[in-house]
């Protein structure tokens, strides 16, 4: 997983897995989701990230099962 923030456009790009994008869908005016050739979600793009999320606060927690 990779998370990139493009400061010049305030765009947050969350790549869930490295895959060839076969389809992109608009969730709303500022949110796009991308799917691979098997229909699996592989990335999310969020425009105006600072306005829409608690950015740059970021936390990652892996919970053992």
PyMOL commands that set and color helices and strands:
alter all, ss='L'
color gray80, all
select helices_A, chain A and resi 49-52
alter helices_A, ss='H'
color red, helices_A
select strands_A, chain A and resi 2-6+11-15+23-28+31-35+41-47
alter strands_A, ss='S'
color yellow, strands_A
deselect
rebuild
show_as cartoon
